Amino acid sequence: MAKIEALREQYEGLDRQVPILPQGRIDPGCLLAFDYEYEGRDAEVVIDSGEFTAVCPWTGLPDFGTLAISYAPAGLCLELKSLKYYLLSYTGVGIVQEHAANRILDDLVAACRPDRMTVSLDYNVRGGLHTVVTARYQKGR
């Protein structure tokens, strides 16, 4: 019994204060766009990444997920290296899943002003719950 009690004390001592970075660390200023030479064509650009991560703003525990971006370019396309750096700026930032999808959508729309865009964050199961958040933009709405 003494070993179990000692293990319980060690286990309870594992709790750590994890640093949670503020949302001000997210860097939309690094996003670049380039001219789309086929303006007016009904084209769809699809980008996905299985490496999206941020943290829970209350516990600091990481949230991992797959990000999918789909957009119809108007006059500009997103530059992919800058998008990667933008997404990396979420690492360690405390943001709820529902807000992350909408924040990404707002920042990407501001960067390339598409005709339409959808951002979907499919998070890994955490605490037995699976969450997918989808945010949409349509020009003129």
N, CA, C and O atoms as a GROMACS GRO file, in nm:
protein
  564
    1MET      N    1   0.081  -0.120   0.000
    1MET     CA    2   0.000   0.000   0.000
    1MET      C    3   0.085   0.126   0.000
    1MET      O    4   0.047   0.228  -0.058
    2ALA      N    5   0.201   0.120   0.064
    2ALA     CA    6   0.288   0.236   0.072
    2ALA      C    7   0.339   0.275  -0.067
    2ALA      O    8   0.355   0.393  -0.098
    3LYS      N    9   0.365   0.172  -0.152
    3LYS     CA   10   0.412   0.199  -0.287
    3LYS      C   11   0.304   0.270  -0.369
    3LYS      O   12   0.333   0.360  -0.447
    4ILE      N   13   0.179   0.227  -0.350
    4ILE     CA   14   0.068   0.290  -0.424
    4ILE      C   15   0.052   0.435  -0.379
    4ILE      O   16   0.031   0.523  -0.462
    5GLU      N   17   0.061   0.460  -0.251
    5GLU     CA   18   0.050   0.597  -0.197
    5GLU      C   19   0.163   0.685  -0.250
    5GLU      O   20   0.140   0.800  -0.287
    6ALA      N   21   0.285   0.630  -0.253
    6ALA     CA   22   0.400   0.705  -0.304
    6ALA      C   23   0.380   0.737  -0.452
    6ALA      O   24   0.409   0.848  -0.497
    7LEU      N   25   0.331   0.639  -0.528
    7LEU     CA   26   0.305   0.661  -0.671
    7LEU      C   27   0.196   0.766  -0.690
    7LEU      O   28   0.208   0.851  -0.779
    8ARG      N   29   0.092   0.764  -0.608
    8ARG     CA   30  -0.016   0.862  -0.617
    8ARG      C   31   0.039   1.003  -0.593
    8ARG      O   32   0.002   1.096  -0.664
    9GLU      N   33   0.125   1.019  -0.495
    9GLU     CA   34   0.184   1.150  -0.466
    9GLU      C   35   0.270   1.196  -0.584
    9GLU      O   36   0.266   1.313  -0.621
   10GLN      N   37   0.346   1.104  -0.641
   10GLN     CA   38   0.428   1.140  -0.758
   10GLN      C   39   0.338   1.180  -0.875
   10GLN      O   40   0.367   1.277  -0.946
   11TYR      N   41   0.231   1.106  -0.895
   11TYR     CA   42   0.139   1.133  -1.005
   11TYR      C   43   0.076   1.271  -0.988
   11TYR      O   44   0.070   1.348  -1.084
   12GLU      N   45   0.030   1.302  -0.870
   12GLU     CA   46  -0.033   1.432  -0.845
   12GLU      C   47   0.068   1.545  -0.860
   12GLU      O   48   0.030   1.658  -0.890
   13GLY      N   49   0.194   1.516  -0.838
   13GLY     CA   50   0.299   1.617  -0.854
   13GLY      C   51   0.339   1.641  -0.999
   13GLY      O   52   0.420   1.730  -1.027
   14LEU      N   53   0.282   1.563  -1.093
   14LEU     CA   54   0.313   1.580  -1.235
   14LEU      C   55   0.251   1.707  -1.294
   14LEU      O   56   0.300   1.757  -1.396
   15ASP      N   57   0.145   1.757  -1.234
   15ASP     CA   58   0.078   1.875  -1.290
   15ASP      C   59   0.177   1.989  -1.304
   15ASP      O   60   0.250   2.023  -1.210
   16ARG      N   61   0.178   2.047  -1.420
   16ARG     CA   62   0.271   2.155  -1.451
   16ARG      C   63   0.192   2.277  -1.499
   16ARG      O   64   0.081   2.264  -1.551
   17GLN      N   65   0.249   2.390  -1.481
   17GLN     CA   66   0.194   2.511  -1.539
   17GLN      C   67   0.258   2.524  -1.677
   17GLN      O   68   0.377   2.554  -1.688
   18VAL      N   69   0.180   2.504  -1.781
   18VAL     CA   70   0.231   2.509  -1.917
   18VAL      C   71   0.214   2.652  -1.969
   18VAL      O   72   0.104   2.707  -1.961
   19PRO      N   73   0.321   2.712  -2.022
   19PRO     CA   74   0.307   2.848  -2.075
   19PRO      C   75   0.215   2.850  -2.196
   19PRO      O   76   0.228   2.768  -2.287
   20ILE      N   77   0.121   2.943  -2.196
   20ILE     CA   78   0.026   2.958  -2.306
   20ILE      C   79   0.056   3.092  -2.371
   20ILE      O   80   0.048   3.197  -2.307
   21LEU      N   81   0.090   3.089  -2.499
   21LEU     CA   82   0.123   3.211  -2.570
   21LEU      C   83  -0.004   3.286  -2.609
   21LEU      O   84  -0.107   3.224  -2.635
   22PRO      N   85   0.002   3.419  -2.612
   22PRO     CA   86  -0.116   3.499  -2.648
   22PRO      C   87  -0.145   3.493  -2.798
   22PRO      O   88  -0.056   3.464  -2.878
   23GLN      N   89  -0.270   3.521  -2.835
   23GLN     CA   90  -0.309   3.518  -2.976
   23GLN      C   91  -0.237   3.626  -3.058
   23GLN      O   92  -0.235   3.619  -3.180
   24GLY      N   93  -0.180   3.725  -2.991
   24GLY     CA   94  -0.101   3.826  -3.060
   24GLY      C   95   0.022   3.769  -3.129
   24GLY      O   96   0.081   3.834  -3.214
   25ARG      N   97   0.062   3.647  -3.092
   25ARG     CA   98   0.177   3.580  -3.155
   25ARG      C   99   0.144   3.528  -3.296
   25ARG      O  100   0.234   3.501  -3.375
   26ILE      N  101   0.015   3.516  -3.326
   26ILE     CA  102  -0.024   3.471  -3.460
   26ILE      C  103   0.019   3.581  -3.558
   26ILE      O  104  -0.009   3.698  -3.535
   27ASP      N  105   0.086   3.542  -3.667
   27ASP     CA  106   0.150   3.639  -3.755
   27ASP      C  107   0.089   3.643  -3.896
   27ASP      O  108   0.145   3.584  -3.988
   28PRO      N  109  -0.024   3.712  -3.915
   28PRO     CA  110  -0.079   3.723  -4.050
   28PRO      C  111   0.005   3.811  -4.141
   28PRO      O  112  -0.010   3.808  -4.263
   29GLY      N  113   0.095   3.890  -4.082
   29GLY     CA  114   0.180   3.978  -4.162
   29GLY      C  115   0.279   3.904  -4.250
   29GLY      O  116   0.334   3.962  -4.344
   30CYS      N  117   0.302   3.776  -4.221
   30CYS     CA  118   0.396   3.700  -4.304
   30CYS      C  119   0.330   3.641  -4.428
   30CYS      O  120   0.398   3.589  -4.516
   31LEU      N  121   0.196   3.649  -4.437
   31LEU     CA  122   0.126   3.593  -4.552
   31LEU      C  123   0.153   3.674  -4.679
   31LEU      O  124   0.141   3.796  -4.680
   32LEU      N  125   0.190   3.604  -4.784
   32LEU     CA  126   0.214   3.666  -4.914
   32LEU      C  127   0.116   3.610  -5.016
   32LEU      O  128   0.066   3.498  -5.002
   33ALA      N  129   0.089   3.690  -5.118
   33ALA     CA  130   0.004   3.646  -5.228
   33ALA      C  131   0.068   3.691  -5.359
   33ALA      O  132   0.140   3.791  -5.364
   34PHE      N  133   0.041   3.617  -5.465
   34PHE     CA  134   0.093   3.653  -5.597
   34PHE      C  135  -0.022   3.661  -5.695
   34PHE      O  136  -0.129   3.603  -5.672
   35ASP      N  137   0.000   3.733  -5.806
   35ASP     CA  138  -0.104   3.752  -5.907
   35ASP      C  139  -0.147   3.619  -5.968
   35ASP      O  140  -0.064   3.535  -6.002
   36TYR      N  141  -0.278   3.604  -5.981
   36TYR     CA  142  -0.336   3.487  -6.046
   36TYR      C  143  -0.362   3.523  -6.192
   36TYR      O  144  -0.440   3.614  -6.220
   37GLU      N  145  -0.298   3.456  -6.283
   37GLU     CA  146  -0.302   3.492  -6.424
   37GLU      C  147  -0.429   3.447  -6.497
   37GLU      O  148  -0.448   3.480  -6.614
   38TYR      N  149  -0.515   3.372  -6.429
   38TYR     CA  150  -0.634   3.319  -6.495
   38TYR      C  151  -0.761   3.370  -6.428
   38TYR      O  152  -0.859   3.297  -6.414
   39GLU      N  153  -0.759   3.497  -6.389
   39GLU     CA  154  -0.875   3.558  -6.323
   39GLU      C  155  -0.999   3.539  -6.410
   39GLU      O  156  -0.994   3.555  -6.532
   40GLY      N  157  -1.110   3.506  -6.345
   40GLY     CA  158  -1.235   3.483  -6.416
   40GLY      C  159  -1.261   3.337  -6.444
   40GLY      O  160  -1.375   3.299  -6.472
   41ARG      N  161  -1.159   3.254  -6.438
   41ARG     CA  162  -1.177   3.111  -6.459
   41ARG      C  163  -1.228   3.050  -6.329
   41ARG      O  164  -1.185   3.089  -6.220
   42ASP      N  165  -1.320   2.957  -6.340
   42ASP     CA  166  -1.374   2.892  -6.220
   42ASP      C  167  -1.278   2.781  -6.178
   42ASP      O  168  -1.294   2.665  -6.216
   43ALA      N  169  -1.178   2.818  -6.098
   43ALA     CA  170  -1.078   2.723  -6.050
   43ALA      C  171  -1.087   2.711  -5.899
   43ALA      O  172  -1.133   2.803  -5.831
   44GLU      N  173  -1.044   2.598  -5.848
   44GLU     CA  174  -1.045   2.573  -5.704
   44GLU      C  175  -0.904   2.531  -5.662
   44GLU      O  176  -0.846   2.439  -5.720
   45VAL      N  177  -0.849   2.600  -5.563
   45VAL     CA  178  -0.718   2.565  -5.508
   45VAL      C  179  -0.743   2.495  -5.375
   45VAL      O  180  -0.816   2.547  -5.290
   46VAL      N  181  -0.684   2.378  -5.356
   46VAL     CA  182  -0.702   2.301  -5.232
   46VAL      C  183  -0.564   2.279  -5.170
   46VAL      O  184  -0.472   2.230  -5.236
   47ILE      N  185  -0.553   2.316  -5.044
   47ILE     CA  186  -0.429   2.301  -4.969
   47ILE      C  187  -0.463   2.228  -4.840
   47ILE      O  188  -0.562   2.260  -4.775
   48ASP      N  189  -0.383   2.130  -4.802
   48ASP     CA  190  -0.406   2.068  -4.671
   48ASP      C  191  -0.275   2.044  -4.600
   48ASP      O  192  -0.168   2.035  -4.661
   49SER      N  193  -0.286   2.034  -4.469
   49SER     CA  194  -0.169   2.009  -4.384
   49SER      C  195  -0.213   1.924  -4.267
   49SER      O  196  -0.312   1.955  -4.200
   50GLY      N  197  -0.141   1.818  -4.242
   50GLY     CA  198  -0.169   1.732  -4.128
   50GLY      C  199  -0.093   1.774  -4.004
   50GLY      O  200  -0.084   1.697  -3.908
   51GLU      N  201  -0.036   1.894  -4.004
   51GLU     CA  202   0.054   1.936  -3.897
   51GLU      C  203   0.007   2.059  -3.821
   51GLU      O  204   0.088   2.126  -3.758
   52PHE      N  205  -0.123   2.090  -3.824
   52PHE     CA  206  -0.168   2.209  -3.751
   52PHE      C  207  -0.168   2.182  -3.601
   52PHE      O  208  -0.213   2.076  -3.556
   53THR      N  209  -0.119   2.277  -3.525
   53THR     CA  210  -0.123   2.265  -3.379
   53THR      C  211  -0.135   2.401  -3.313
   53THR      O  212  -0.076   2.500  -3.358
   54ALA      N  213  -0.212   2.403  -3.207
   54ALA     CA  214  -0.224   2.517  -3.116
   54ALA      C  215  -0.241   2.453  -2.978
   54ALA      O  216  -0.224   2.332  -2.965
   55VAL      N  217  -0.275   2.532  -2.877
   55VAL     CA  218  -0.296   2.473  -2.745
   55VAL      C  219  -0.429   2.519  -2.687
   55VAL      O  220  -0.482   2.623  -2.725
   56CYS      N  221  -0.481   2.440  -2.595
   56CYS     CA  222  -0.602   2.476  -2.522
   56CYS      C  223  -0.570   2.601  -2.439
   56CYS      O  224  -0.471   2.603  -2.366
   57PRO      N  225  -0.653   2.705  -2.448
   57PRO     CA  226  -0.624   2.828  -2.373
   57PRO      C  227  -0.639   2.814  -2.222
   57PRO      O  228  -0.598   2.903  -2.148
   58TRP      N  229  -0.697   2.704  -2.176
   58TRP     CA  230  -0.717   2.687  -2.032
   58TRP      C  231  -0.614   2.593  -1.970
   58TRP      O  232  -0.567   2.616  -1.859
   59THR      N  233  -0.579   2.486  -2.043
   59THR     CA  234  -0.488   2.387  -1.986
   59THR      C  235  -0.347   2.396  -2.043
   59THR      O  236  -0.252   2.350  -1.981
   60GLY      N  237  -0.334   2.454  -2.162
   60GLY     CA  238  -0.205   2.458  -2.229
   60GLY      C  239  -0.171   2.328  -2.299
   60GLY      O  240  -0.063   2.316  -2.357
   61LEU      N  241  -0.260   2.231  -2.295
   61LEU     CA  242  -0.235   2.103  -2.362
   61LEU      C  243  -0.253   2.118  -2.512
   61LEU      O  244  -0.340   2.193  -2.557
   62PRO      N  245  -0.172   2.049  -2.590
   62PRO     CA  246  -0.175   2.070  -2.736
   62PRO      C  247  -0.299   2.012  -2.802
   62PRO      O  248  -0.352   1.908  -2.762
   63ASP      N  249  -0.342   2.081  -2.905
   63ASP     CA  250  -0.445   2.032  -2.997
   63ASP      C  251  -0.376   2.012  -3.131
   63ASP      O  252  -0.310   2.103  -3.182
   64PHE      N  253  -0.390   1.894  -3.188
   64PHE     CA  254  -0.332   1.863  -3.318
   64PHE      C  255  -0.445   1.836  -3.415
   64PHE      O  256  -0.550   1.783  -3.377
   65GLY      N  257  -0.424   1.871  -3.540
   65GLY     CA  258  -0.527   1.842  -3.637
   65GLY      C  259  -0.481   1.860  -3.779
   65GLY      O  260  -0.368   1.900  -3.807
   66THR      N  261  -0.573   1.828  -3.869
   66THR     CA  262  -0.553   1.844  -4.012
   66THR      C  263  -0.628   1.968  -4.056
   66THR      O  264  -0.746   1.985  -4.025
   67LEU      N  265  -0.561   2.052  -4.130
   67LEU     CA  266  -0.620   2.174  -4.182
   67LEU      C  267  -0.640   2.158  -4.332
   67LEU      O  268  -0.549   2.114  -4.402
   68ALA      N  269  -0.759   2.192  -4.381
   68ALA     CA  270  -0.787   2.191  -4.524
   68ALA      C  271  -0.838   2.329  -4.563
   68ALA      O  272  -0.929   2.383  -4.501
   69ILE      N  273  -0.779   2.385  -4.668
   69ILE     CA  274  -0.817   2.516  -4.721
   69ILE      C  275  -0.856   2.494  -4.866
   69ILE      O  276  -0.783   2.431  -4.942
   70SER      N  277  -0.971   2.546  -4.903
   70SER     CA  278  -1.016   2.540  -5.040
   70SER      C  279  -1.063   2.679  -5.079
   70SER      O  280  -1.142   2.740  -5.007
   71TYR      N  281  -1.014   2.731  -5.194
   71TYR     CA  282  -1.057   2.864  -5.233
   71TYR      C  283  -1.058   2.882  -5.384
   71TYR      O  284  -0.987   2.814  -5.457
   72ALA      N  285  -1.143   2.975  -5.428
   72ALA     CA  286  -1.150   3.014  -5.568
   72ALA      C  287  -1.080   3.149  -5.578
   72ALA      O  288  -1.133   3.250  -5.532
   73PRO      N  289  -0.962   3.151  -5.639
   73PRO     CA  290  -0.888   3.277  -5.646
   73PRO      C  291  -0.960   3.380  -5.733
   73PRO      O  292  -1.021   3.346  -5.835
   74ALA      N  293  -0.953   3.504  -5.690
   74ALA     CA  294  -1.005   3.614  -5.772
   74ALA      C  295  -0.885   3.669  -5.848
   74ALA      O  296  -0.866   3.636  -5.965
   75GLY      N  297  -0.805   3.753  -5.784
   75GLY     CA  298  -0.688   3.808  -5.852
   75GLY      C  299  -0.557   3.765  -5.792
   75GLY      O  300  -0.451   3.790  -5.849
   76LEU      N  301  -0.562   3.698  -5.674
   76LEU     CA  302  -0.440   3.661  -5.603
   76LEU      C  303  -0.445   3.516  -5.554
   76LEU      O  304  -0.553   3.462  -5.528
   77CYS      N  305  -0.328   3.454  -5.543
   77CYS     CA  306  -0.314   3.321  -5.485
   77CYS      C  307  -0.225   3.330  -5.361
   77CYS      O  308  -0.135   3.414  -5.354
   78LEU      N  309  -0.250   3.244  -5.265
   78LEU     CA  310  -0.166   3.237  -5.146
   78LEU      C  311  -0.030   3.176  -5.181
   78LEU      O  312  -0.023   3.077  -5.254
   79GLU      N  313   0.075   3.234  -5.129
   79GLU     CA  314   0.209   3.180  -5.147
   79GLU      C  315   0.230   3.076  -5.037
   79GLU      O  316   0.212   3.106  -4.919
   80LEU      N  317   0.268   2.956  -5.074
   80LEU     CA  318   0.265   2.842  -4.981
   80LEU      C  319   0.369   2.849  -4.869
   80LEU      O  320   0.338   2.812  -4.756
   81LYS      N  321   0.489   2.894  -4.897
   81LYS     CA  322   0.589   2.902  -4.790
   81LYS      C  323   0.544   3.000  -4.682
   81LYS      O  324   0.560   2.974  -4.563
   82SER      N  325   0.488   3.113  -4.724
   82SER     CA  326   0.440   3.210  -4.625
   82SER      C  327   0.323   3.153  -4.546
   82SER      O  328   0.308   3.182  -4.427
   83LEU      N  329   0.239   3.073  -4.611
   83LEU     CA  330   0.128   3.008  -4.541
   83LEU      C  331   0.181   2.913  -4.434
   83LEU      O  332   0.128   2.907  -4.323
   84LYS      N  333   0.286   2.839  -4.467
   84LYS     CA  334   0.346   2.747  -4.370
   84LYS      C  335   0.397   2.824  -4.247
   84LYS      O  336   0.373   2.782  -4.133
   85TYR      N  337   0.466   2.936  -4.270
   85TYR     CA  338   0.515   3.017  -4.157
   85TYR      C  339   0.398   3.074  -4.076
   85TYR      O  340   0.404   3.081  -3.953
   86TYR      N  341   0.293   3.115  -4.144
   86TYR     CA  342   0.174   3.166  -4.075
   86TYR      C  343   0.116   3.056  -3.984
   86TYR      O  344   0.087   3.081  -3.867
   87LEU      N  345   0.099   2.937  -4.038
   87LEU     CA  346   0.041   2.828  -3.959
   87LEU      C  347   0.132   2.790  -3.842
   87LEU      O  348   0.083   2.757  -3.735
   88LEU      N  349   0.264   2.795  -3.862
   88LEU     CA  350   0.357   2.768  -3.753
   88LEU      C  351   0.344   2.869  -3.640
   88LEU      O  352   0.376   2.839  -3.525
   89SER      N  353   0.298   2.989  -3.671
   89SER     CA  354   0.285   3.091  -3.567
   89SER      C  355   0.176   3.057  -3.466
   89SER      O  356   0.167   3.121  -3.361
   90TYR      N  357   0.092   2.957  -3.494
   90TYR     CA  358  -0.010   2.911  -3.399
   90TYR      C  359   0.047   2.820  -3.291
   90TYR      O  360  -0.016   2.799  -3.188
   91THR      N  361   0.166   2.764  -3.313
   91THR     CA  362   0.225   2.670  -3.220
   91THR      C  363   0.242   2.735  -3.083
   91THR      O  364   0.308   2.838  -3.070
   92GLY      N  365   0.182   2.674  -2.982
   92GLY     CA  366   0.192   2.725  -2.846
   92GLY      C  367   0.091   2.832  -2.811
   92GLY      O  368   0.083   2.874  -2.695
   93VAL      N  369   0.012   2.878  -2.909
   93VAL     CA  370  -0.087   2.983  -2.886
   93VAL      C  371  -0.215   2.922  -2.829
   93VAL      O  372  -0.265   2.821  -2.879
   94GLY      N  373  -0.268   2.984  -2.725
   94GLY     CA  374  -0.393   2.940  -2.664
   94GLY      C  375  -0.513   2.993  -2.742
   94GLY      O  376  -0.541   3.113  -2.740
   95ILE      N  377  -0.583   2.903  -2.811
   95ILE     CA  378  -0.699   2.942  -2.891
   95ILE      C  379  -0.794   2.823  -2.900
   95ILE      O  380  -0.750   2.711  -2.925
   96VAL      N  381  -0.922   2.847  -2.879
   96VAL     CA  382  -1.018   2.737  -2.889
   96VAL      C  383  -1.034   2.698  -3.036
   96VAL      O  384  -1.012   2.779  -3.126
   97GLN      N  385  -1.071   2.576  -3.058
   97GLN     CA  386  -1.077   2.520  -3.192
   97GLN      C  387  -1.171   2.599  -3.283
   97GLN      O  388  -1.140   2.624  -3.399
   98GLU      N  389  -1.286   2.636  -3.230
   98GLU     CA  390  -1.385   2.708  -3.310
   98GLU      C  391  -1.331   2.844  -3.355
   98GLU      O  392  -1.361   2.890  -3.465
   99HIS      N  393  -1.252   2.908  -3.270
   99HIS     CA  394  -1.197   3.038  -3.304
   99HIS      C  395  -1.080   3.026  -3.401
   99HIS      O  396  -1.061   3.112  -3.486
  100ALA      N  397  -1.003   2.920  -3.388
  100ALA     CA  398  -0.887   2.902  -3.476
  100ALA      C  399  -0.931   2.894  -3.623
  100ALA      O  400  -0.871   2.960  -3.708
  101ALA      N  401  -1.033   2.816  -3.653
  101ALA     CA  402  -1.079   2.802  -3.792
  101ALA      C  403  -1.125   2.937  -3.847
  101ALA      O  404  -1.094   2.972  -3.960
  102ASN      N  405  -1.198   3.011  -3.767
  102ASN     CA  406  -1.249   3.141  -3.813
  102ASN      C  407  -1.137   3.244  -3.825
  102ASN      O  408  -1.139   3.326  -3.917
  103ARG      N  409  -1.041   3.242  -3.734
  103ARG     CA  410  -0.929   3.335  -3.741
  103ARG      C  411  -0.846   3.309  -3.866
  103ARG      O  412  -0.806   3.402  -3.936
  104ILE      N  413  -0.819   3.181  -3.895
  104ILE     CA  414  -0.744   3.145  -4.015
  104ILE      C  415  -0.818   3.194  -4.139
  104ILE      O  416  -0.758   3.255  -4.228
  105LEU      N  417  -0.948   3.169  -4.145
  105LEU     CA  418  -1.029   3.213  -4.259
  105LEU      C  419  -1.018   3.364  -4.276
  105LEU      O  420  -0.992   3.412  -4.386
  106ASP      N  421  -1.037   3.440  -4.169
  106ASP     CA  422  -1.031   3.586  -4.178
  106ASP      C  423  -0.895   3.634  -4.229
  106ASP      O  424  -0.888   3.722  -4.314
  107ASP      N  425  -0.788   3.576  -4.177
  107ASP     CA  426  -0.653   3.619  -4.216
  107ASP      C  427  -0.623   3.583  -4.362
  107ASP      O  428  -0.562   3.662  -4.434
  108LEU      N  429  -0.666   3.464  -4.406
  108LEU     CA  430  -0.639   3.423  -4.544
  108LEU      C  431  -0.722   3.503  -4.644
  108LEU      O  432  -0.674   3.539  -4.752
  109VAL      N  433  -0.847   3.530  -4.608
  109VAL     CA  434  -0.931   3.613  -4.696
  109VAL      C  435  -0.870   3.752  -4.710
  109VAL      O  436  -0.867   3.808  -4.820
  110ALA      N  437  -0.822   3.809  -4.601
  110ALA     CA  438  -0.758   3.941  -4.607
  110ALA      C  439  -0.633   3.938  -4.694
  110ALA      O  440  -0.602   4.037  -4.760
  111ALA      N  441  -0.561   3.827  -4.695
  111ALA     CA  442  -0.436   3.818  -4.770
  111ALA      C  443  -0.456   3.802  -4.921
  111ALA      O  444  -0.377   3.855  -4.999
  112CYS      N  445  -0.561   3.730  -4.962
  112CYS     CA  446  -0.574   3.703  -5.106
  112CYS      C  447  -0.709   3.739  -5.166
  112CYS      O  448  -0.727   3.725  -5.287
  113ARG      N  449  -0.804   3.785  -5.088
  113ARG     CA  450  -0.934   3.831  -5.134
  113ARG      C  451  -0.998   3.739  -5.240
  113ARG      O  452  -1.024   3.783  -5.352
  114PRO      N  453  -1.023   3.613  -5.205
  114PRO     CA  454  -1.078   3.517  -5.302
  114PRO      C  455  -1.227   3.541  -5.328
  114PRO      O  456  -1.292   3.619  -5.258
  115ASP      N  457  -1.280   3.472  -5.429
  115ASP     CA  458  -1.424   3.475  -5.452
  115ASP      C  459  -1.497   3.397  -5.344
  115ASP      O  460  -1.605   3.436  -5.299
  116ARG      N  461  -1.436   3.285  -5.302
  116ARG     CA  462  -1.492   3.204  -5.193
  116ARG      C  463  -1.379   3.125  -5.130
  116ARG      O  464  -1.277   3.098  -5.193
  117MET      N  465  -1.398   3.089  -5.003
  117MET     CA  466  -1.297   3.012  -4.933
  117MET      C  467  -1.363   2.931  -4.822
  117MET      O  468  -1.459   2.977  -4.760
  118THR      N  469  -1.311   2.811  -4.800
  118THR     CA  470  -1.354   2.726  -4.689
  118THR      C  471  -1.229   2.681  -4.614
  118THR      O  472  -1.130   2.638  -4.675
  119VAL      N  473  -1.235   2.691  -4.484
  119VAL     CA  474  -1.128   2.641  -4.397
  119VAL      C  475  -1.190   2.537  -4.306
  119VAL      O  476  -1.291   2.563  -4.240
  120SER      N  477  -1.130   2.420  -4.303
  120SER     CA  478  -1.179   2.312  -4.218
  120SER      C  479  -1.065   2.260  -4.131
  120SER      O  480  -0.960   2.222  -4.182
  121LEU      N  481  -1.087   2.260  -4.000
  121LEU     CA  482  -0.991   2.205  -3.905
  121LEU      C  483  -1.049   2.077  -3.848
  121LEU      O  484  -1.152   2.080  -3.780
  122ASP      N  485  -0.984   1.967  -3.874
  122ASP     CA  486  -1.027   1.835  -3.826
  122ASP      C  487  -0.929   1.795  -3.717
  122ASP      O  488  -0.818   1.750  -3.745
  123TYR      N  489  -0.972   1.812  -3.592
  123TYR     CA  490  -0.883   1.789  -3.478
  123TYR      C  491  -0.877   1.642  -3.440
  123TYR      O  492  -0.974   1.568  -3.456
  124ASN      N  493  -0.760   1.601  -3.391
  124ASN     CA  494  -0.746   1.466  -3.337
  124ASN      C  495  -0.837   1.451  -3.216
  124ASN      O  496  -0.869   1.548  -3.148
  125VAL      N  497  -0.879   1.329  -3.191
  125VAL     CA  498  -0.964   1.300  -3.076
  125VAL      C  499  -0.891   1.339  -2.948
  125VAL      O  500  -0.774   1.306  -2.928
  126ARG      N  501  -0.963   1.411  -2.861
  126ARG     CA  502  -0.907   1.450  -2.731
  126ARG      C  503  -1.016   1.434  -2.627
  126ARG      O  504  -1.125   1.488  -2.641
  127GLY      N  505  -0.985   1.360  -2.523
  127GLY     CA  506  -1.084   1.336  -2.419
  127GLY      C  507  -1.205   1.260  -2.470
  127GLY      O  508  -1.315   1.273  -2.417
  128GLY      N  509  -1.184   1.180  -2.574
  128GLY     CA  510  -1.293   1.099  -2.629
  128GLY      C  511  -1.383   1.176  -2.724
  128GLY      O  512  -1.483   1.122  -2.772
  129LEU      N  513  -1.350   1.304  -2.752
  129LEU     CA  514  -1.434   1.385  -2.840
  129LEU      C  515  -1.358   1.422  -2.967
  129LEU      O  516  -1.241   1.460  -2.963
  130HIS      N  517  -1.426   1.409  -3.079
  130HIS     CA  518  -1.368   1.446  -3.209
  130HIS      C  519  -1.439   1.572  -3.257
  130HIS      O  520  -1.562   1.579  -3.257
  131THR      N  521  -1.361   1.672  -3.298
  131THR     CA  522  -1.418   1.799  -3.341
  131THR      C  523  -1.368   1.834  -3.480
  131THR      O  524  -1.249   1.823  -3.510
  132VAL      N  525  -1.462   1.877  -3.565
  132VAL     CA  526  -1.430   1.933  -3.696
  132VAL      C  527  -1.498   2.069  -3.701
  132VAL      O  528  -1.618   2.080  -3.679
  133VAL      N  529  -1.421   2.172  -3.731
  133VAL     CA  530  -1.475   2.308  -3.741
  133VAL      C  531  -1.456   2.355  -3.884
  133VAL      O  532  -1.344   2.352  -3.936
  134THR      N  533  -1.564   2.398  -3.949
  134THR     CA  534  -1.558   2.447  -4.086
  134THR      C  535  -1.612   2.589  -4.090
  134THR      O  536  -1.722   2.617  -4.041
  135ALA      N  537  -1.534   2.680  -4.148
  135ALA     CA  538  -1.574   2.819  -4.163
  135ALA      C  539  -1.570   2.854  -4.311
  135ALA      O  540  -1.481   2.810  -4.383
  136ARG      N  541  -1.669   2.933  -4.358
  136ARG     CA  542  -1.680   2.963  -4.500
  136ARG      C  543  -1.689   3.114  -4.524
  136ARG      O  544  -1.742   3.190  -4.443
  137TYR      N  545  -1.635   3.154  -4.639
  137TYR     CA  546  -1.645   3.293  -4.686
  137TYR      C  547  -1.695   3.291  -4.828
  137TYR      O  548  -1.654   3.207  -4.908
  138GLN      N  549  -1.785   3.384  -4.861
  138GLN     CA  550  -1.835   3.402  -4.997
  138GLN      C  551  -1.835   3.551  -5.026
  138GLN      O  552  -1.899   3.628  -4.954
  139LYS      N  553  -1.764   3.593  -5.130
  139LYS     CA  554  -1.757   3.735  -5.165
  139LYS      C  555  -1.898   3.789  -5.185
  139LYS      O  556  -1.982   3.724  -5.247
  140GLY      N  557  -1.923   3.906  -5.132
  140GLY     CA  558  -2.054   3.970  -5.150
  140GLY      C  559  -2.155   3.935  -5.044
  140GLY      O  560  -2.267   3.986  -5.046
  141ARG      N  561  -2.120   3.848  -4.950
  141ARG     CA  562  -2.214   3.814  -4.843
  141ARG      C  563  -2.178   3.882  -4.716
  141ARG      O  564  -2.246   3.866  -4.615
   0.00000   0.00000   0.00000
